[in-house]
Amino acid sequence: MVQAARADAQRNRELLLAAAREAFAARGTDASLRDVARCAGVGIGTLYRHFPTREALFEAVYRREVQQLADLAEQLKQEAQPVDALRRWLRSNVKFVATKKGMSAALALATDKNSELFSYSFDRLTRAVSALLDRAIAAGEIRDDISPEDVLRALVGMCYMHDQPGWQPSVLRLVDVFVDGLRIRPVRSGSKSKRKNSS
């Protein structure tokens, strides 16, 4: 009985986090907690038992997103070719940023009380992208003069320069352009002689 109750509680927590993620990405901090509970298929009392405050729910959603991205990096290392793995991971980050943008005001307040939240996320994301970069560089598929921090800064810049509704498709296209720009292209034979002949 105790084990079943714990399993139910864990399932309810995951349902609440998934529902909250969608609500915050769509409506930001104005998202109704009652709507979150209803979308998760639980009562508002169940929500408050897991997350006593709105801020606690924000932080839990944020940590869950970071963990899922770290797990995804490990999964892609096993399943996808190096450049494709990097591309797919960066594209998944766009959804993470959408949720983060929706919670930005609340997360700014959380930073004052819990700077560990952001150091934790920066460390996990940096290690995740570093593993994917190292793999692609070792395969000789992308240039080796870019750091994990550079990649994350570029991604954040692309996401936060676009604030209009429907911004995600545009950023996803930019992510593809960015990754293609990192690729090492083989030099075509005869390209130098062609330039000499044309001069």
NUKETI-574193 format. One record per residue (C-alpha): residue in one letter; residue number from 1; x, y negated, z negated. Coordinates in nm, 3 decimals, padded with zeros to 5 digits, m for minus. Example, Ala and Ser with C-alpha at 12.3 -4.5 7.8 and 13.67 -1.06 7.14 Angstrom:
2
<marvo><residu>a</residu><num>1</num><u>01.230</u><v>00.450</v><w>m00.780</w></marvo>
<marvo><residu>s</residu><num>2</num><u>01.367</u><v>00.106</v><w>m00.714</w></marvo>
***
This chain:
199
<marvo><residu>m</residu><num>1</num><u>00.000</u><v>00.000</v><w>00.000</w></marvo>
<marvo><residu>v</residu><num>2</num><u>00.277</u><v>m00.242</v><w>m00.094</w></marvo>
<marvo><residu>q</residu><num>3</num><u>00.467</u><v>m00.167</v><w>00.227</w></marvo>
<marvo><residu>a</residu><num>4</num><u>00.152</u><v>m00.218</v><w>00.437</w></marvo>
<marvo><residu>a</residu><num>5</num><u>00.085</u><v>m00.551</v><w>00.264</w></marvo>
<marvo><residu>r</residu><num>6</num><u>00.439</u><v>m00.665</v><w>00.337</w></marvo>
<marvo><residu>a</residu><num>7</num><u>00.406</u><v>m00.562</v><w>00.700</w></marvo>
<marvo><residu>d</residu><num>8</num><u>00.079</u><v>m00.758</v><w>00.727</w></marvo>
<marvo><residu>a</residu><num>9</num><u>00.240</u><v>m01.062</v><w>00.566</w></marvo>
<marvo><residu>q</residu><num>10</num><u>00.537</u><v>m01.048</v><w>00.805</w></marvo>
<marvo><residu>r</residu><num>11</num><u>00.305</u><v>m01.010</v><w>01.104</w></marvo>
<marvo><residu>n</residu><num>12</num><u>00.096</u><v>m01.308</v><w>00.990</w></marvo>
<marvo><residu>r</residu><num>13</num><u>00.411</u><v>m01.515</v><w>00.946</w></marvo>
<marvo><residu>e</residu><num>14</num><u>00.528</u><v>m01.437</v><w>01.300</w></marvo>
<marvo><residu>l</residu><num>15</num><u>00.182</u><v>m01.516</v><w>01.441</w></marvo>
<marvo><residu>l</residu><num>16</num><u>00.183</u><v>m01.851</v><w>01.259</w></marvo>
<marvo><residu>l</residu><num>17</num><u>00.531</u><v>m01.941</v><w>01.384</w></marvo>
<marvo><residu>a</residu><num>18</num><u>00.440</u><v>m01.856</v><w>01.744</w></marvo>
<marvo><residu>a</residu><num>19</num><u>00.118</u><v>m02.058</v><w>01.725</w></marvo>
<marvo><residu>a</residu><num>20</num><u>00.296</u><v>m02.352</v><w>01.560</w></marvo>
<marvo><residu>r</residu><num>21</num><u>00.564</u><v>m02.352</v><w>01.829</w></marvo>
<marvo><residu>e</residu><num>22</num><u>00.304</u><v>m02.393</v><w>02.103</w></marvo>
<marvo><residu>a</residu><num>23</num><u>00.111</u><v>m02.657</v><w>01.906</w></marvo>
<marvo><residu>f</residu><num>24</num><u>00.418</u><v>m02.868</v><w>01.826</w></marvo>
<marvo><residu>a</residu><num>25</num><u>00.547</u><v>m02.850</v><w>02.184</w></marvo>
<marvo><residu>a</residu><num>26</num><u>00.207</u><v>m02.964</v><w>02.316</w></marvo>
<marvo><residu>r</residu><num>27</num><u>00.093</u><v>m03.214</v><w>02.052</w></marvo>
<marvo><residu>g</residu><num>28</num><u>00.396</u><v>m03.296</v><w>01.840</w></marvo>
<marvo><residu>t</residu><num>29</num><u>00.361</u><v>m03.372</v><w>01.471</w></marvo>
<marvo><residu>d</residu><num>30</num><u>m00.007</u><v>m03.459</v><w>01.524</w></marvo>
<marvo><residu>a</residu><num>31</num><u>m00.087</u><v>m03.092</v><w>01.573</w></marvo>
<marvo><residu>s</residu><num>32</num><u>m00.351</u><v>m02.979</v><w>01.327</w></marvo>
<marvo><residu>l</residu><num>33</num><u>m00.244</u><v>m02.709</v><w>01.083</w></marvo>
<marvo><residu>r</residu><num>34</num><u>m00.600</u><v>m02.576</v><w>01.092</w></marvo>
<marvo><residu>d</residu><num>35</num><u>m00.566</u><v>m02.536</v><w>01.467</w></marvo>
<marvo><residu>v</residu><num>36</num><u>m00.235</u><v>m02.354</v><w>01.414</w></marvo>
<marvo><residu>a</residu><num>37</num><u>m00.400</u><v>m02.116</v><w>01.168</w></marvo>
<marvo><residu>r</residu><num>38</num><u>m00.696</u><v>m02.059</v><w>01.399</w></marvo>
<marvo><residu>c</residu><num>39</num><u>m00.472</u><v>m01.987</v><w>01.699</w></marvo>
<marvo><residu>a</residu><num>40</num><u>m00.276</u><v>m01.741</v><w>01.487</w></marvo>
<marvo><residu>g</residu><num>41</num><u>m00.599</u><v>m01.569</v><w>01.386</w></marvo>
<marvo><residu>v</residu><num>42</num><u>m00.556</u><v>m01.633</v><w>01.013</w></marvo>
<marvo><residu>g</residu><num>43</num><u>m00.711</u><v>m01.861</v><w>00.753</w></marvo>
<marvo><residu>i</residu><num>44</num><u>m00.563</u><v>m02.193</v><w>00.645</w></marvo>
<marvo><residu>g</residu><num>45</num><u>m00.494</u><v>m02.041</v><w>00.302</w></marvo>
<marvo><residu>t</residu><num>46</num><u>m00.269</u><v>m01.780</v><w>00.462</w></marvo>
<marvo><residu>l</residu><num>47</num><u>m00.076</u><v>m02.057</v><w>00.639</w></marvo>
<marvo><residu>y</residu><num>48</num><u>m00.017</u><v>m02.243</v><w>00.312</w></marvo>
<marvo><residu>r</residu><num>49</num><u>00.090</u><v>m01.926</v><w>00.133</w></marvo>
<marvo><residu>h</residu><num>50</num><u>00.369</u><v>m01.883</v><w>00.387</w></marvo>
<marvo><residu>f</residu><num>51</num><u>00.445</u><v>m02.253</v><w>00.438</w></marvo>
<marvo><residu>p</residu><num>52</num><u>00.346</u><v>m02.473</v><w>00.141</w></marvo>
<marvo><residu>t</residu><num>53</num><u>00.416</u><v>m02.797</v><w>00.332</w></marvo>
<marvo><residu>r</residu><num>54</num><u>00.407</u><v>m02.916</v><w>00.690</w></marvo>
<marvo><residu>e</residu><num>55</num><u>00.783</u><v>m02.976</v><w>00.673</w></marvo>
<marvo><residu>a</residu><num>56</num><u>00.841</u><v>m02.615</v><w>00.565</w></marvo>
<marvo><residu>l</residu><num>57</num><u>00.655</u><v>m02.499</v><w>00.874</w></marvo>
<marvo><residu>f</residu><num>58</num><u>00.856</u><v>m02.734</v><w>01.100</w></marvo>
<marvo><residu>e</residu><num>59</num><u>01.182</u><v>m02.604</v><w>00.960</w></marvo>
<marvo><residu>a</residu><num>60</num><u>01.077</u><v>m02.239</v><w>00.991</w></marvo>
<marvo><residu>v</residu><num>61</num><u>00.975</u><v>m02.288</v><w>01.355</w></marvo>
<marvo><residu>y</residu><num>62</num><u>01.306</u><v>m02.459</v><w>01.428</w></marvo>
<marvo><residu>r</residu><num>63</num><u>01.515</u><v>m02.186</v><w>01.266</w></marvo>
<marvo><residu>r</residu><num>64</num><u>01.317</u><v>m01.916</v><w>01.445</w></marvo>
<marvo><residu>e</residu><num>65</num><u>01.380</u><v>m02.083</v><w>01.781</w></marvo>
<marvo><residu>v</residu><num>66</num><u>01.752</u><v>m02.107</v><w>01.716</w></marvo>
<marvo><residu>q</residu><num>67</num><u>01.771</u><v>m01.742</v><w>01.610</w></marvo>
<marvo><residu>q</residu><num>68</num><u>01.580</u><v>m01.631</v><w>01.919</w></marvo>
<marvo><residu>l</residu><num>69</num><u>01.821</u><v>m01.823</v><w>02.144</w></marvo>
<marvo><residu>a</residu><num>70</num><u>02.119</u><v>m01.664</v><w>01.969</w></marvo>
<marvo><residu>d</residu><num>71</num><u>01.961</u><v>m01.321</v><w>02.015</w></marvo>
<marvo><residu>l</residu><num>72</num><u>01.885</u><v>m01.398</v><w>02.379</w></marvo>
<marvo><residu>a</residu><num>73</num><u>02.250</u><v>m01.480</v><w>02.448</w></marvo>
<marvo><residu>e</residu><num>74</num><u>02.353</u><v>m01.138</v><w>02.317</w></marvo>
<marvo><residu>q</residu><num>75</num><u>02.082</u><v>m00.969</v><w>02.523</w></marvo>
<marvo><residu>l</residu><num>76</num><u>02.177</u><v>m01.150</v><w>02.844</w></marvo>
<marvo><residu>k</residu><num>77</num><u>02.542</u><v>m01.052</v><w>02.801</w></marvo>
<marvo><residu>q</residu><num>78</num><u>02.431</u><v>m00.692</v><w>02.839</w></marvo>
<marvo><residu>e</residu><num>79</num><u>02.162</u><v>m00.733</v><w>03.105</w></marvo>
<marvo><residu>a</residu><num>80</num><u>02.260</u><v>m01.008</v><w>03.349</w></marvo>
<marvo><residu>q</residu><num>81</num><u>02.552</u><v>m01.111</v><w>03.567</w></marvo>
<marvo><residu>p</residu><num>82</num><u>02.769</u><v>m01.382</v><w>03.403</w></marvo>
<marvo><residu>v</residu><num>83</num><u>02.644</u><v>m01.690</v><w>03.591</w></marvo>
<marvo><residu>d</residu><num>84</num><u>02.284</u><v>m01.571</v><w>03.589</w></marvo>
<marvo><residu>a</residu><num>85</num><u>02.307</u><v>m01.506</v><w>03.215</w></marvo>
<marvo><residu>l</residu><num>86</num><u>02.429</u><v>m01.861</v><w>03.153</w></marvo>
<marvo><residu>r</residu><num>87</num><u>02.160</u><v>m02.006</v><w>03.378</w></marvo>
<marvo><residu>r</residu><num>88</num><u>01.878</u><v>m01.809</v><w>03.214</w></marvo>
<marvo><residu>w</residu><num>89</num><u>01.996</u><v>m01.902</v><w>02.866</w></marvo>
<marvo><residu>l</residu><num>90</num><u>02.011</u><v>m02.274</v><w>02.949</w></marvo>
<marvo><residu>r</residu><num>91</num><u>01.666</u><v>m02.262</v><w>03.105</w></marvo>
<marvo><residu>s</residu><num>92</num><u>01.531</u><v>m02.101</v><w>02.788</w></marvo>
<marvo><residu>n</residu><num>93</num><u>01.678</u><v>m02.391</v><w>02.592</w></marvo>
<marvo><residu>v</residu><num>94</num><u>01.452</u><v>m02.633</v><w>02.777</w></marvo>
<marvo><residu>k</residu><num>95</num><u>01.152</u><v>m02.476</v><w>02.603</w></marvo>
<marvo><residu>f</residu><num>96</num><u>01.334</u><v>m02.504</v><w>02.272</w></marvo>
<marvo><residu>v</residu><num>97</num><u>01.395</u><v>m02.875</v><w>02.333</w></marvo>
<marvo><residu>a</residu><num>98</num><u>01.025</u><v>m02.923</v><w>02.415</w></marvo>
<marvo><residu>t</residu><num>99</num><u>00.936</u><v>m02.787</v><w>02.071</w></marvo>
<marvo><residu>k</residu><num>100</num><u>01.211</u><v>m02.993</v><w>01.910</w></marvo>
<marvo><residu>k</residu><num>101</num><u>01.090</u><v>m03.311</v><w>02.081</w></marvo>
<marvo><residu>g</residu><num>102</num><u>00.744</u><v>m03.248</v><w>01.945</w></marvo>
<marvo><residu>m</residu><num>103</num><u>00.884</u><v>m03.219</v><w>01.594</w></marvo>
<marvo><residu>s</residu><num>104</num><u>01.148</u><v>m03.491</v><w>01.625</w></marvo>
<marvo><residu>a</residu><num>105</num><u>00.998</u><v>m03.730</v><w>01.368</w></marvo>
<marvo><residu>a</residu><num>106</num><u>00.953</u><v>m03.455</v><w>01.110</w></marvo>
<marvo><residu>l</residu><num>107</num><u>01.297</u><v>m03.309</v><w>01.180</w></marvo>
<marvo><residu>a</residu><num>108</num><u>01.456</u><v>m03.652</v><w>01.137</w></marvo>
<marvo><residu>l</residu><num>109</num><u>01.308</u><v>m03.662</v><w>00.788</w></marvo>
<marvo><residu>a</residu><num>110</num><u>01.420</u><v>m03.306</v><w>00.721</w></marvo>
<marvo><residu>t</residu><num>111</num><u>01.776</u><v>m03.400</v><w>00.812</w></marvo>
<marvo><residu>d</residu><num>112</num><u>01.794</u><v>m03.644</v><w>00.523</w></marvo>
<marvo><residu>k</residu><num>113</num><u>01.705</u><v>m03.366</v><w>00.282</w></marvo>
<marvo><residu>n</residu><num>114</num><u>01.866</u><v>m03.072</v><w>00.457</w></marvo>
<marvo><residu>s</residu><num>115</num><u>02.158</u><v>m03.149</v><w>00.686</w></marvo>
<marvo><residu>e</residu><num>116</num><u>02.241</u><v>m02.778</v><w>00.673</w></marvo>
<marvo><residu>l</residu><num>117</num><u>01.951</u><v>m02.720</v><w>00.911</w></marvo>
<marvo><residu>f</residu><num>118</num><u>02.125</u><v>m02.902</v><w>01.194</w></marvo>
<marvo><residu>s</residu><num>119</num><u>02.474</u><v>m02.773</v><w>01.117</w></marvo>
<marvo><residu>y</residu><num>120</num><u>02.327</u><v>m02.422</v><w>01.121</w></marvo>
<marvo><residu>s</residu><num>121</num><u>02.157</u><v>m02.476</v><w>01.457</w></marvo>
<marvo><residu>f</residu><num>122</num><u>02.456</u><v>m02.647</v><w>01.620</w></marvo>
<marvo><residu>d</residu><num>123</num><u>02.688</u><v>m02.369</v><w>01.508</w></marvo>
<marvo><residu>r</residu><num>124</num><u>02.460</u><v>m02.089</v><w>01.629</w></marvo>
<marvo><residu>l</residu><num>125</num><u>02.391</u><v>m02.251</v><w>01.966</w></marvo>
<marvo><residu>t</residu><num>126</num><u>02.756</u><v>m02.340</v><w>02.023</w></marvo>
<marvo><residu>r</residu><num>127</num><u>02.865</u><v>m01.982</v><w>01.954</w></marvo>
<marvo><residu>a</residu><num>128</num><u>02.591</u><v>m01.847</v><w>02.182</w></marvo>
<marvo><residu>v</residu><num>129</num><u>02.680</u><v>m02.062</v><w>02.482</w></marvo>
<marvo><residu>s</residu><num>130</num><u>03.053</u><v>m02.012</v><w>02.416</w></marvo>
<marvo><residu>a</residu><num>131</num><u>03.015</u><v>m01.635</v><w>02.455</w></marvo>
<marvo><residu>l</residu><num>132</num><u>02.828</u><v>m01.679</v><w>02.784</w></marvo>
<marvo><residu>l</residu><num>133</num><u>03.079</u><v>m01.935</v><w>02.914</w></marvo>
<marvo><residu>d</residu><num>134</num><u>03.379</u><v>m01.719</v><w>02.823</w></marvo>
<marvo><residu>r</residu><num>135</num><u>03.225</u><v>m01.424</v><w>03.004</w></marvo>
<marvo><residu>a</residu><num>136</num><u>03.162</u><v>m01.625</v><w>03.323</w></marvo>
<marvo><residu>i</residu><num>137</num><u>03.509</u><v>m01.782</v><w>03.311</w></marvo>
<marvo><residu>a</residu><num>138</num><u>03.673</u><v>m01.440</v><w>03.262</w></marvo>
<marvo><residu>a</residu><num>139</num><u>03.483</u><v>m01.316</v><w>03.567</w></marvo>
<marvo><residu>g</residu><num>140</num><u>03.632</u><v>m01.604</v><w>03.768</w></marvo>
<marvo><residu>e</residu><num>141</num><u>03.286</u><v>m01.737</v><w>03.853</w></marvo>
<marvo><residu>i</residu><num>142</num><u>03.285</u><v>m02.079</v><w>03.686</w></marvo>
<marvo><residu>r</residu><num>143</num><u>03.544</u><v>m02.346</v><w>03.617</w></marvo>
<marvo><residu>d</residu><num>144</num><u>03.738</u><v>m02.328</v><w>03.292</w></marvo>
<marvo><residu>d</residu><num>145</num><u>03.758</u><v>m02.699</v><w>03.206</w></marvo>
<marvo><residu>i</residu><num>146</num><u>03.421</u><v>m02.731</v><w>03.033</w></marvo>
<marvo><residu>s</residu><num>147</num><u>03.358</u><v>m02.665</v><w>02.665</w></marvo>
<marvo><residu>p</residu><num>148</num><u>03.047</u><v>m02.522</v><w>02.495</w></marvo>
<marvo><residu>e</residu><num>149</num><u>02.991</u><v>m02.865</v><w>02.338</w></marvo>
<marvo><residu>d</residu><num>150</num><u>03.001</u><v>m03.026</v><w>02.686</w></marvo>
<marvo><residu>v</residu><num>151</num><u>02.735</u><v>m02.785</v><w>02.808</w></marvo>
<marvo><residu>l</residu><num>152</num><u>02.505</u><v>m02.854</v><w>02.513</w></marvo>
<marvo><residu>r</residu><num>153</num><u>02.551</u><v>m03.231</v><w>02.546</w></marvo>
<marvo><residu>a</residu><num>154</num><u>02.468</u><v>m03.213</v><w>02.916</w></marvo>
<marvo><residu>l</residu><num>155</num><u>02.158</u><v>m03.007</v><w>02.845</w></marvo>
<marvo><residu>v</residu><num>156</num><u>02.033</u><v>m03.243</v><w>02.574</w></marvo>
<marvo><residu>g</residu><num>157</num><u>02.101</u><v>m03.542</v><w>02.798</w></marvo>
<marvo><residu>m</residu><num>158</num><u>01.899</u><v>m03.392</v><w>03.083</w></marvo>
<marvo><residu>c</residu><num>159</num><u>01.607</u><v>m03.314</v><w>02.852</w></marvo>
<marvo><residu>y</residu><num>160</num><u>01.592</u><v>m03.646</v><w>02.667</w></marvo>
<marvo><residu>m</residu><num>161</num><u>01.624</u><v>m03.862</v><w>02.978</w></marvo>
<marvo><residu>h</residu><num>162</num><u>01.286</u><v>m03.726</v><w>03.088</w></marvo>
<marvo><residu>d</residu><num>163</num><u>00.997</u><v>m03.831</v><w>02.864</w></marvo>
<marvo><residu>q</residu><num>164</num><u>00.712</u><v>m03.841</v><w>03.112</w></marvo>
<marvo><residu>p</residu><num>165</num><u>00.440</u><v>m03.573</v><w>03.103</w></marvo>
<marvo><residu>g</residu><num>166</num><u>00.537</u><v>m03.261</v><w>03.293</w></marvo>
<marvo><residu>w</residu><num>167</num><u>00.910</u><v>m03.325</v><w>03.246</w></marvo>
<marvo><residu>q</residu><num>168</num><u>01.013</u><v>m02.963</v><w>03.211</w></marvo>
<marvo><residu>p</residu><num>169</num><u>01.006</u><v>m02.855</v><w>03.582</w></marvo>
<marvo><residu>s</residu><num>170</num><u>01.230</u><v>m03.150</v><w>03.672</w></marvo>
<marvo><residu>v</residu><num>171</num><u>01.479</u><v>m03.061</v><w>03.399</w></marvo>
<marvo><residu>l</residu><num>172</num><u>01.480</u><v>m02.695</v><w>03.502</w></marvo>
<marvo><residu>r</residu><num>173</num><u>01.580</u><v>m02.803</v><w>03.854</w></marvo>
<marvo><residu>l</residu><num>174</num><u>01.861</u><v>m03.015</v><w>03.706</w></marvo>
<marvo><residu>v</residu><num>175</num><u>01.980</u><v>m02.718</v><w>03.501</w></marvo>
<marvo><residu>d</residu><num>176</num><u>02.010</u><v>m02.516</v><w>03.823</w></marvo>
<marvo><residu>v</residu><num>177</num><u>02.206</u><v>m02.798</v><w>03.989</w></marvo>
<marvo><residu>f</residu><num>178</num><u>02.431</u><v>m02.825</v><w>03.683</w></marvo>
<marvo><residu>v</residu><num>179</num><u>02.510</u><v>m02.453</v><w>03.675</w></marvo>
<marvo><residu>d</residu><num>180</num><u>02.570</u><v>m02.446</v><w>04.051</w></marvo>
<marvo><residu>g</residu><num>181</num><u>02.816</u><v>m02.733</v><w>04.002</w></marvo>
<marvo><residu>l</residu><num>182</num><u>03.016</u><v>m02.524</v><w>03.756</w></marvo>
<marvo><residu>r</residu><num>183</num><u>03.060</u><v>m02.237</v><w>03.999</w></marvo>
<marvo><residu>i</residu><num>184</num><u>03.394</u><v>m02.170</v><w>04.168</w></marvo>
<marvo><residu>r</residu><num>185</num><u>03.345</u><v>m02.153</v><w>04.542</w></marvo>
<marvo><residu>p</residu><num>186</num><u>03.585</u><v>m01.946</v><w>04.751</w></marvo>
<marvo><residu>v</residu><num>187</num><u>03.794</u><v>m02.155</v><w>04.992</w></marvo>
<marvo><residu>r</residu><num>188</num><u>03.694</u><v>m02.075</v><w>05.349</w></marvo>
<marvo><residu>s</residu><num>189</num><u>03.975</u><v>m01.954</v><w>05.570</w></marvo>
<marvo><residu>g</residu><num>190</num><u>04.067</u><v>m02.205</v><w>05.836</w></marvo>
<marvo><residu>s</residu><num>191</num><u>03.912</u><v>m02.499</v><w>05.652</w></marvo>
<marvo><residu>k</residu><num>192</num><u>04.246</u><v>m02.683</v><w>05.631</w></marvo>
<marvo><residu>s</residu><num>193</num><u>04.330</u><v>m02.628</v><w>05.998</w></marvo>
<marvo><residu>k</residu><num>194</num><u>03.989</u><v>m02.757</v><w>06.100</w></marvo>
<marvo><residu>r</residu><num>195</num><u>04.053</u><v>m03.080</v><w>05.911</w></marvo>
<marvo><residu>k</residu><num>196</num><u>04.395</u><v>m03.111</v><w>06.077</w></marvo>
<marvo><residu>n</residu><num>197</num><u>04.250</u><v>m03.056</v><w>06.421</w></marvo>
<marvo><residu>s</residu><num>198</num><u>03.978</u><v>m03.314</v><w>06.364</w></marvo>
<marvo><residu>s</residu><num>199</num><u>04.228</u><v>m03.581</v><w>06.257</w></marvo>
***
